[in-house]
Amino acid sequence: MNDTEIRNAIVFTLRETAESVTNIDLSVRMPGCGPEDDPFVDKACEMIEEGGQLDAVCLASLLQYIADMLEN
């Protein structure tokens, strides 16, 4: 697979996941931000609010954070 095919597969998976979350009406409690938070997640949230380039580490950290919240 080349980069474009991988990117398209990720997009498809994320959209399927979003649809599944909606279909089962899944919700999750998100804790507030604090000094112990992952700085990469903080950066990702900042980029969501303000706009800007989000690198792979921050994006992956945000996705992992969401997965962790769903797991708990």
PyMOL Python script that loads the backbone (N, CA, C, O; Angstrom):
from pymol import cmd

cmd.read_pdbstr("""\
ATOM      1  N   MET A   1       0.833  -1.187   0.000  1.00  0.00           N
ATOM      2  CA  MET A   1       0.000   0.000   0.000  1.00  0.00           C
ATOM      3  C   MET A   1       0.877   1.249   0.000  1.00  0.00           C
ATOM      4  O   MET A   1       1.898   1.309   0.685  1.00  0.00           O
ATOM      5  N   ASN A   2       0.464   2.231  -0.771  1.00  0.00           N
ATOM      6  CA  ASN A   2       1.186   3.500  -0.746  1.00  0.00           C
ATOM      7  C   ASN A   2       0.535   4.444   0.271  1.00  0.00           C
ATOM      8  O   ASN A   2      -0.493   4.112   0.862  1.00  0.00           O
ATOM      9  N   ASP A   3       1.129   5.607   0.470  1.00  0.00           N
ATOM     10  CA  ASP A   3       0.640   6.546   1.484  1.00  0.00           C
ATOM     11  C   ASP A   3      -0.806   6.969   1.244  1.00  0.00           C
ATOM     12  O   ASP A   3      -1.581   7.084   2.194  1.00  0.00           O
ATOM     13  N   THR A   4      -1.175   7.200  -0.001  1.00  0.00           N
ATOM     14  CA  THR A   4      -2.543   7.617  -0.313  1.00  0.00           C
ATOM     15  C   THR A   4      -3.536   6.517   0.023  1.00  0.00           C
ATOM     16  O   THR A   4      -4.603   6.794   0.571  1.00  0.00           O
ATOM     17  N   GLU A   5      -3.206   5.297  -0.290  1.00  0.00           N
ATOM     18  CA  GLU A   5      -4.095   4.175   0.029  1.00  0.00           C
ATOM     19  C   GLU A   5      -4.235   3.991   1.541  1.00  0.00           C
ATOM     20  O   GLU A   5      -5.323   3.709   2.043  1.00  0.00           O
ATOM     21  N   ILE A   6      -3.140   4.152   2.249  1.00  0.00           N
ATOM     22  CA  ILE A   6      -3.181   4.045   3.715  1.00  0.00           C
ATOM     23  C   ILE A   6      -4.032   5.166   4.298  1.00  0.00           C
ATOM     24  O   ILE A   6      -4.861   4.925   5.176  1.00  0.00           O
ATOM     25  N   ARG A   7      -3.830   6.385   3.817  1.00  0.00           N
ATOM     26  CA  ARG A   7      -4.616   7.521   4.290  1.00  0.00           C
ATOM     27  C   ARG A   7      -6.103   7.281   4.024  1.00  0.00           C
ATOM     28  O   ARG A   7      -6.932   7.521   4.902  1.00  0.00           O
ATOM     29  N   ASN A   8      -6.444   6.816   2.836  1.00  0.00           N
ATOM     30  CA  ASN A   8      -7.842   6.544   2.497  1.00  0.00           C
ATOM     31  C   ASN A   8      -8.429   5.460   3.392  1.00  0.00           C
ATOM     32  O   ASN A   8      -9.592   5.551   3.785  1.00  0.00           O
ATOM     33  N   ALA A   9      -7.645   4.438   3.720  1.00  0.00           N
ATOM     34  CA  ALA A   9      -8.116   3.372   4.609  1.00  0.00           C
ATOM     35  C   ALA A   9      -8.366   3.914   6.017  1.00  0.00           C
ATOM     36  O   ALA A   9      -9.344   3.538   6.663  1.00  0.00           O
ATOM     37  N   ILE A  10      -7.492   4.787   6.487  1.00  0.00           N
ATOM     38  CA  ILE A  10      -7.673   5.393   7.812  1.00  0.00           C
ATOM     39  C   ILE A  10      -8.938   6.249   7.822  1.00  0.00           C
ATOM     40  O   ILE A  10      -9.736   6.165   8.756  1.00  0.00           O
ATOM     41  N   VAL A  11      -9.123   7.060   6.803  1.00  0.00           N
ATOM     42  CA  VAL A  11     -10.317   7.909   6.708  1.00  0.00           C
ATOM     43  C   VAL A  11     -11.569   7.042   6.725  1.00  0.00           C
ATOM     44  O   VAL A  11     -12.520   7.348   7.444  1.00  0.00           O
ATOM     45  N   PHE A  12     -11.584   5.975   5.952  1.00  0.00           N
ATOM     46  CA  PHE A  12     -12.731   5.072   5.899  1.00  0.00           C
ATOM     47  C   PHE A  12     -13.005   4.468   7.276  1.00  0.00           C
ATOM     48  O   PHE A  12     -14.155   4.418   7.713  1.00  0.00           O
ATOM     49  N   THR A  13     -11.962   4.014   7.956  1.00  0.00           N
ATOM     50  CA  THR A  13     -12.113   3.407   9.276  1.00  0.00           C
ATOM     51  C   THR A  13     -12.647   4.415  10.292  1.00  0.00           C
ATOM     52  O   THR A  13     -13.533   4.089  11.082  1.00  0.00           O
ATOM     53  N   LEU A  14     -12.118   5.630  10.275  1.00  0.00           N
ATOM     54  CA  LEU A  14     -12.590   6.650  11.207  1.00  0.00           C
ATOM     55  C   LEU A  14     -14.047   7.009  10.944  1.00  0.00           C
ATOM     56  O   LEU A  14     -14.811   7.215  11.887  1.00  0.00           O
ATOM     57  N   ARG A  15     -14.437   7.086   9.688  1.00  0.00           N
ATOM     58  CA  ARG A  15     -15.842   7.404   9.368  1.00  0.00           C
ATOM     59  C   ARG A  15     -16.764   6.258   9.761  1.00  0.00           C
ATOM     60  O   ARG A  15     -17.867   6.496  10.253  1.00  0.00           O
ATOM     61  N   GLU A  16     -16.330   5.021   9.551  1.00  0.00           N
ATOM     62  CA  GLU A  16     -17.115   3.870  10.001  1.00  0.00           C
ATOM     63  C   GLU A  16     -17.249   3.872  11.521  1.00  0.00           C
ATOM     64  O   GLU A  16     -18.320   3.585  12.055  1.00  0.00           O
ATOM     65  N   THR A  17     -16.168   4.193  12.207  1.00  0.00           N
ATOM     66  CA  THR A  17     -16.192   4.254  13.662  1.00  0.00           C
ATOM     67  C   THR A  17     -17.164   5.324  14.135  1.00  0.00           C
ATOM     68  O   THR A  17     -17.948   5.084  15.054  1.00  0.00           O
ATOM     69  N   ALA A  18     -17.123   6.491  13.524  1.00  0.00           N
ATOM     70  CA  ALA A  18     -18.044   7.573  13.889  1.00  0.00           C
ATOM     71  C   ALA A  18     -19.493   7.140  13.686  1.00  0.00           C
ATOM     72  O   ALA A  18     -20.351   7.438  14.517  1.00  0.00           O
ATOM     73  N   GLU A  19     -19.766   6.451  12.608  1.00  0.00           N
ATOM     74  CA  GLU A  19     -21.128   5.970  12.345  1.00  0.00           C
ATOM     75  C   GLU A  19     -21.553   4.946  13.399  1.00  0.00           C
ATOM     76  O   GLU A  19     -22.695   4.961  13.860  1.00  0.00           O
ATOM     77  N   SER A  20     -20.637   4.064  13.774  1.00  0.00           N
ATOM     78  CA  SER A  20     -20.940   3.061  14.801  1.00  0.00           C
ATOM     79  C   SER A  20     -21.236   3.716  16.141  1.00  0.00           C
ATOM     80  O   SER A  20     -22.163   3.307  16.840  1.00  0.00           O
ATOM     81  N   VAL A  21     -20.462   4.724  16.502  1.00  0.00           N
ATOM     82  CA  VAL A  21     -20.685   5.453  17.756  1.00  0.00           C
ATOM     83  C   VAL A  21     -22.090   6.061  17.750  1.00  0.00           C
ATOM     84  O   VAL A  21     -22.798   6.008  18.756  1.00  0.00           O
ATOM     85  N   THR A  22     -22.479   6.628  16.630  1.00  0.00           N
ATOM     86  CA  THR A  22     -23.813   7.222  16.517  1.00  0.00           C
ATOM     87  C   THR A  22     -24.892   6.148  16.595  1.00  0.00           C
ATOM     88  O   THR A  22     -25.901   6.327  17.278  1.00  0.00           O
ATOM     89  N   ASN A  23     -24.687   5.048  15.906  1.00  0.00           N
ATOM     90  CA  ASN A  23     -25.696   3.986  15.846  1.00  0.00           C
ATOM     91  C   ASN A  23     -25.985   3.365  17.204  1.00  0.00           C
ATOM     92  O   ASN A  23     -27.125   2.989  17.479  1.00  0.00           O
ATOM     93  N   ILE A  24     -24.979   3.251  18.052  1.00  0.00           N
ATOM     94  CA  ILE A  24     -25.219   2.657  19.371  1.00  0.00           C
ATOM     95  C   ILE A  24     -25.360   3.720  20.449  1.00  0.00           C
ATOM     96  O   ILE A  24     -25.455   3.403  21.635  1.00  0.00           O
ATOM     97  N   ASP A  25     -25.373   4.982  20.036  1.00  0.00           N
ATOM     98  CA  ASP A  25     -25.534   6.115  20.949  1.00  0.00           C
ATOM     99  C   ASP A  25     -24.509   6.056  22.084  1.00  0.00           C
ATOM    100  O   ASP A  25     -24.845   6.219  23.257  1.00  0.00           O
ATOM    101  N   LEU A  26     -23.268   5.821  21.709  1.00  0.00           N
ATOM    102  CA  LEU A  26     -22.171   5.711  22.660  1.00  0.00           C
ATOM    103  C   LEU A  26     -21.745   7.095  23.127  1.00  0.00           C
ATOM    104  O   LEU A  26     -21.557   8.005  22.319  1.00  0.00           O
ATOM    105  N   SER A  27     -21.598   7.243  24.420  1.00  0.00           N
ATOM    106  CA  SER A  27     -21.065   8.489  24.957  1.00  0.00           C
ATOM    107  C   SER A  27     -19.956   8.140  25.938  1.00  0.00           C
ATOM    108  O   SER A  27     -19.858   7.012  26.420  1.00  0.00           O
ATOM    109  N   VAL A  28     -19.134   9.121  26.218  1.00  0.00           N
ATOM    110  CA  VAL A  28     -18.006   8.907  27.116  1.00  0.00           C
ATOM    111  C   VAL A  28     -17.778  10.182  27.914  1.00  0.00           C
ATOM    112  O   VAL A  28     -17.926  11.287  27.392  1.00  0.00           O
ATOM    113  N   ARG A  29     -17.421  10.022  29.162  1.00  0.00           N
ATOM    114  CA  ARG A  29     -17.112  11.181  30.004  1.00  0.00           C
ATOM    115  C   ARG A  29     -15.648  11.562  29.774  1.00  0.00           C
ATOM    116  O   ARG A  29     -14.742  10.742  29.925  1.00  0.00           O
ATOM    117  N   MET A  30     -15.446  12.813  29.411  1.00  0.00           N
ATOM    118  CA  MET A  30     -14.105  13.311  29.170  1.00  0.00           C
ATOM    119  C   MET A  30     -13.677  14.140  30.371  1.00  0.00           C
ATOM    120  O   MET A  30     -14.358  15.102  30.727  1.00  0.00           O
ATOM    121  N   PRO A  31     -12.559  13.786  31.003  1.00  0.00           N
ATOM    122  CA  PRO A  31     -12.109  14.570  32.143  1.00  0.00           C
ATOM    123  C   PRO A  31     -11.596  15.940  31.685  1.00  0.00           C
ATOM    124  O   PRO A  31     -11.191  16.112  30.535  1.00  0.00           O
ATOM    125  N   GLY A  32     -11.621  16.871  32.571  1.00  0.00           N
ATOM    126  CA  GLY A  32     -11.084  18.191  32.262  1.00  0.00           C
ATOM    127  C   GLY A  32      -9.573  18.128  32.105  1.00  0.00           C
ATOM    128  O   GLY A  32      -8.936  17.164  32.530  1.00  0.00           O
ATOM    129  N   CYS A  33      -9.017  19.132  31.508  1.00  0.00           N
ATOM    130  CA  CYS A  33      -7.573  19.198  31.319  1.00  0.00           C
ATOM    131  C   CYS A  33      -6.890  19.611  32.614  1.00  0.00           C
ATOM    132  O   CYS A  33      -7.409  20.428  33.374  1.00  0.00           O
ATOM    133  N   GLY A  34      -5.744  19.045  32.845  1.00  0.00           N
ATOM    134  CA  GLY A  34      -4.966  19.375  34.022  1.00  0.00           C
ATOM    135  C   GLY A  34      -3.487  19.304  33.718  1.00  0.00           C
ATOM    136  O   GLY A  34      -3.105  18.925  32.611  1.00  0.00           O
ATOM    137  N   PRO A  35      -2.651  19.657  34.667  1.00  0.00           N
ATOM    138  CA  PRO A  35      -1.203  19.688  34.424  1.00  0.00           C
ATOM    139  C   PRO A  35      -0.603  18.314  34.147  1.00  0.00           C
ATOM    140  O   PRO A  35       0.493  18.219  33.594  1.00  0.00           O
ATOM    141  N   GLU A  36      -1.307  17.255  34.524  1.00  0.00           N
ATOM    142  CA  GLU A  36      -0.785  15.908  34.295  1.00  0.00           C
ATOM    143  C   GLU A  36      -1.124  15.376  32.895  1.00  0.00           C
ATOM    144  O   GLU A  36      -0.716  14.271  32.538  1.00  0.00           O
ATOM    145  N   ASP A  37      -1.861  16.151  32.113  1.00  0.00           N
ATOM    146  CA  ASP A  37      -2.278  15.701  30.792  1.00  0.00           C
ATOM    147  C   ASP A  37      -1.104  15.590  29.824  1.00  0.00           C
ATOM    148  O   ASP A  37      -0.072  16.245  29.970  1.00  0.00           O
ATOM    149  N   ASP A  38      -1.306  14.752  28.853  1.00  0.00           N
ATOM    150  CA  ASP A  38      -0.328  14.543  27.793  1.00  0.00           C
ATOM    151  C   ASP A  38      -0.177  15.841  26.990  1.00  0.00           C
ATOM    152  O   ASP A  38      -1.171  16.358  26.481  1.00  0.00           O
ATOM    153  N   PRO A  39       1.027  16.371  26.866  1.00  0.00           N
ATOM    154  CA  PRO A  39       1.201  17.625  26.120  1.00  0.00           C
ATOM    155  C   PRO A  39       0.827  17.488  24.647  1.00  0.00           C
ATOM    156  O   PRO A  39       0.457  18.473  24.009  1.00  0.00           O
ATOM    157  N   PHE A  40       0.920  16.282  24.107  1.00  0.00           N
ATOM    158  CA  PHE A  40       0.539  16.077  22.708  1.00  0.00           C
ATOM    159  C   PHE A  40      -0.974  16.176  22.535  1.00  0.00           C
ATOM    160  O   PHE A  40      -1.452  16.703  21.530  1.00  0.00           O
ATOM    161  N   VAL A  41      -1.732  15.666  23.516  1.00  0.00           N
ATOM    162  CA  VAL A  41      -3.187  15.796  23.483  1.00  0.00           C
ATOM    163  C   VAL A  41      -3.568  17.267  23.639  1.00  0.00           C
ATOM    164  O   VAL A  41      -4.465  17.756  22.951  1.00  0.00           O
ATOM    165  N   ASP A  42      -2.890  17.967  24.536  1.00  0.00           N
ATOM    166  CA  ASP A  42      -3.141  19.398  24.709  1.00  0.00           C
ATOM    167  C   ASP A  42      -2.915  20.150  23.401  1.00  0.00           C
ATOM    168  O   ASP A  42      -3.710  21.012  23.028  1.00  0.00           O
ATOM    169  N   LYS A  43      -1.840  19.822  22.714  1.00  0.00           N
ATOM    170  CA  LYS A  43      -1.522  20.476  21.436  1.00  0.00           C
ATOM    171  C   LYS A  43      -2.606  20.167  20.400  1.00  0.00           C
ATOM    172  O   LYS A  43      -3.011  21.048  19.641  1.00  0.00           O
ATOM    173  N   ALA A  44      -3.068  18.928  20.372  1.00  0.00           N
ATOM    174  CA  ALA A  44      -4.121  18.551  19.431  1.00  0.00           C
ATOM    175  C   ALA A  44      -5.392  19.348  19.702  1.00  0.00           C
ATOM    176  O   ALA A  44      -6.026  19.839  18.768  1.00  0.00           O
ATOM    177  N   CYS A  45      -5.769  19.479  20.969  1.00  0.00           N
ATOM    178  CA  CYS A  45      -6.960  20.257  21.327  1.00  0.00           C
ATOM    179  C   CYS A  45      -6.795  21.725  20.942  1.00  0.00           C
ATOM    180  O   CYS A  45      -7.734  22.366  20.471  1.00  0.00           O
ATOM    181  N   GLU A  46      -5.606  22.237  21.148  1.00  0.00           N
ATOM    182  CA  GLU A  46      -5.315  23.622  20.763  1.00  0.00           C
ATOM    183  C   GLU A  46      -5.494  23.809  19.256  1.00  0.00           C
ATOM    184  O   GLU A  46      -6.062  24.810  18.818  1.00  0.00           O
ATOM    185  N   MET A  47      -5.022  22.868  18.477  1.00  0.00           N
ATOM    186  CA  MET A  47      -5.141  22.971  17.021  1.00  0.00           C
ATOM    187  C   MET A  47      -6.595  22.833  16.576  1.00  0.00           C
ATOM    188  O   MET A  47      -6.996  23.446  15.586  1.00  0.00           O
ATOM    189  N   ILE A  48      -7.389  22.037  17.293  1.00  0.00           N
ATOM    190  CA  ILE A  48      -8.811  21.932  16.980  1.00  0.00           C
ATOM    191  C   ILE A  48      -9.486  23.276  17.209  1.00  0.00           C
ATOM    192  O   ILE A  48     -10.302  23.712  16.397  1.00  0.00           O
ATOM    193  N   GLU A  49      -9.148  23.930  18.308  1.00  0.00           N
ATOM    194  CA  GLU A  49      -9.762  25.213  18.651  1.00  0.00           C
ATOM    195  C   GLU A  49      -9.286  26.356  17.761  1.00  0.00           C
ATOM    196  O   GLU A  49     -10.085  27.187  17.330  1.00  0.00           O
ATOM    197  N   GLU A  50      -7.992  26.396  17.490  1.00  0.00           N
ATOM    198  CA  GLU A  50      -7.407  27.556  16.825  1.00  0.00           C
ATOM    199  C   GLU A  50      -7.062  27.337  15.357  1.00  0.00           C
ATOM    200  O   GLU A  50      -6.907  28.295  14.600  1.00  0.00           O
ATOM    201  N   GLY A  51      -6.942  26.086  14.964  1.00  0.00           N
ATOM    202  CA  GLY A  51      -6.512  25.770  13.612  1.00  0.00           C
ATOM    203  C   GLY A  51      -5.006  25.705  13.543  1.00  0.00           C
ATOM    204  O   GLY A  51      -4.314  26.292  14.375  1.00  0.00           O
ATOM    205  N   GLY A  52      -4.501  25.005  12.568  1.00  0.00           N
ATOM    206  CA  GLY A  52      -3.062  24.877  12.394  1.00  0.00           C
ATOM    207  C   GLY A  52      -2.684  23.455  12.054  1.00  0.00           C
ATOM    208  O   GLY A  52      -3.532  22.565  11.999  1.00  0.00           O
ATOM    209  N   GLN A  53      -1.413  23.257  11.829  1.00  0.00           N
ATOM    210  CA  GLN A  53      -0.882  21.947  11.436  1.00  0.00           C
ATOM    211  C   GLN A  53      -0.745  21.052  12.668  1.00  0.00           C
ATOM    212  O   GLN A  53      -0.163  21.457  13.674  1.00  0.00           O
ATOM    213  N   LEU A  54      -1.279  19.846  12.584  1.00  0.00           N
ATOM    214  CA  LEU A  54      -1.181  18.881  13.669  1.00  0.00           C
ATOM    215  C   LEU A  54      -0.307  17.727  13.195  1.00  0.00           C
ATOM    216  O   LEU A  54      -0.626  17.067  12.207  1.00  0.00           O
ATOM    217  N   ASP A  55       0.801  17.484  13.903  1.00  0.00           N
ATOM    218  CA  ASP A  55       1.707  16.425  13.463  1.00  0.00           C
ATOM    219  C   ASP A  55       1.179  15.049  13.853  1.00  0.00           C
ATOM    220  O   ASP A  55       0.216  14.928  14.610  1.00  0.00           O
ATOM    221  N   ALA A  56       1.821  14.025  13.326  1.00  0.00           N
ATOM    222  CA  ALA A  56       1.371  12.643  13.513  1.00  0.00           C
ATOM    223  C   ALA A  56       1.368  12.223  14.977  1.00  0.00           C
ATOM    224  O   ALA A  56       0.463  11.509  15.407  1.00  0.00           O
ATOM    225  N   VAL A  57       2.357  12.651  15.745  1.00  0.00           N
ATOM    226  CA  VAL A  57       2.435  12.266  17.157  1.00  0.00           C
ATOM    227  C   VAL A  57       1.250  12.833  17.929  1.00  0.00           C
ATOM    228  O   VAL A  57       0.644  12.129  18.737  1.00  0.00           O
ATOM    229  N   CYS A  58       0.917  14.088  17.689  1.00  0.00           N
ATOM    230  CA  CYS A  58      -0.215  14.707  18.381  1.00  0.00           C
ATOM    231  C   CYS A  58      -1.536  14.065  17.958  1.00  0.00           C
ATOM    232  O   CYS A  58      -2.397  13.801  18.797  1.00  0.00           O
ATOM    233  N   LEU A  59      -1.693  13.817  16.675  1.00  0.00           N
ATOM    234  CA  LEU A  59      -2.913  13.185  16.181  1.00  0.00           C
ATOM    235  C   LEU A  59      -3.073  11.792  16.777  1.00  0.00           C
ATOM    236  O   LEU A  59      -4.156  11.432  17.238  1.00  0.00           O
ATOM    237  N   ALA A  60      -2.007  11.015  16.769  1.00  0.00           N
ATOM    238  CA  ALA A  60      -2.050   9.669  17.339  1.00  0.00           C
ATOM    239  C   ALA A  60      -2.338   9.717  18.833  1.00  0.00           C
ATOM    240  O   ALA A  60      -3.084   8.883  19.346  1.00  0.00           O
ATOM    241  N   SER A  61      -1.758  10.677  19.532  1.00  0.00           N
ATOM    242  CA  SER A  61      -1.999  10.828  20.976  1.00  0.00           C
ATOM    243  C   SER A  61      -3.463  11.138  21.251  1.00  0.00           C
ATOM    244  O   SER A  61      -4.047  10.607  22.195  1.00  0.00           O
ATOM    245  N   LEU A  62      -4.053  11.992  20.432  1.00  0.00           N
ATOM    246  CA  LEU A  62      -5.463  12.324  20.598  1.00  0.00           C
ATOM    247  C   LEU A  62      -6.339  11.091  20.376  1.00  0.00           C
ATOM    248  O   LEU A  62      -7.263  10.842  21.150  1.00  0.00           O
ATOM    249  N   LEU A  63      -6.060  10.335  19.346  1.00  0.00           N
ATOM    250  CA  LEU A  63      -6.839   9.119  19.074  1.00  0.00           C
ATOM    251  C   LEU A  63      -6.681   8.103  20.202  1.00  0.00           C
ATOM    252  O   LEU A  63      -7.652   7.462  20.604  1.00  0.00           O
ATOM    253  N   GLN A  64      -5.463   7.959  20.709  1.00  0.00           N
ATOM    254  CA  GLN A  64      -5.216   7.042  21.827  1.00  0.00           C
ATOM    255  C   GLN A  64      -5.944   7.515  23.078  1.00  0.00           C
ATOM    256  O   GLN A  64      -6.492   6.701  23.821  1.00  0.00           O
ATOM    257  N   TYR A  65      -5.956   8.802  23.314  1.00  0.00           N
ATOM    258  CA  TYR A  65      -6.653   9.383  24.453  1.00  0.00           C
ATOM    259  C   TYR A  65      -8.146   9.065  24.390  1.00  0.00           C
ATOM    260  O   TYR A  65      -8.743   8.673  25.393  1.00  0.00           O
ATOM    261  N   ILE A  66      -8.742   9.232  23.225  1.00  0.00           N
ATOM    262  CA  ILE A  66     -10.158   8.916  23.055  1.00  0.00           C
ATOM    263  C   ILE A  66     -10.399   7.431  23.303  1.00  0.00           C
ATOM    264  O   ILE A  66     -11.369   7.061  23.965  1.00  0.00           O
ATOM    265  N   ALA A  67      -9.531   6.587  22.779  1.00  0.00           N
ATOM    266  CA  ALA A  67      -9.660   5.143  23.007  1.00  0.00           C
ATOM    267  C   ALA A  67      -9.570   4.822  24.493  1.00  0.00           C
ATOM    268  O   ALA A  67     -10.336   4.005  25.005  1.00  0.00           O
ATOM    269  N   ASP A  68      -8.632   5.468  25.185  1.00  0.00           N
ATOM    270  CA  ASP A  68      -8.488   5.250  26.640  1.00  0.00           C
ATOM    271  C   ASP A  68      -9.752   5.638  27.379  1.00  0.00           C
ATOM    272  O   ASP A  68     -10.167   4.934  28.299  1.00  0.00           O
ATOM    273  N   MET A  69     -10.381   6.758  26.991  1.00  0.00           N
ATOM    274  CA  MET A  69     -11.604   7.204  27.660  1.00  0.00           C
ATOM    275  C   MET A  69     -12.754   6.229  27.408  1.00  0.00           C
ATOM    276  O   MET A  69     -13.585   6.002  28.288  1.00  0.00           O
ATOM    277  N   LEU A  70     -12.798   5.661  26.218  1.00  0.00           N
ATOM    278  CA  LEU A  70     -13.845   4.680  25.900  1.00  0.00           C
ATOM    279  C   LEU A  70     -13.642   3.390  26.694  1.00  0.00           C
ATOM    280  O   LEU A  70     -14.605   2.717  27.062  1.00  0.00           O
ATOM    281  N   GLU A  71     -12.390   3.061  26.950  1.00  0.00           N
ATOM    282  CA  GLU A  71     -12.059   1.825  27.640  1.00  0.00           C
ATOM    283  C   GLU A  71     -12.416   1.893  29.127  1.00  0.00           C
ATOM    284  O   GLU A  71     -12.767   0.879  29.730  1.00  0.00           O
ATOM    285  N   ASN A  72     -12.329   3.068  29.706  1.00  0.00           N
ATOM    286  CA  ASN A  72     -12.558   3.215  31.153  1.00  0.00           C
ATOM    287  C   ASN A  72     -14.024   3.234  31.508  1.00  0.00           C
ATOM    288  O   ASN A  72     -14.374   3.351  32.682  1.00  0.00           O
TER     289      ASN A  72
END
""", "prot")
cmd.dss("prot")
cmd.show_as("cartoon", "prot")
cmd.util.cbc("prot")
cmd.orient("prot")
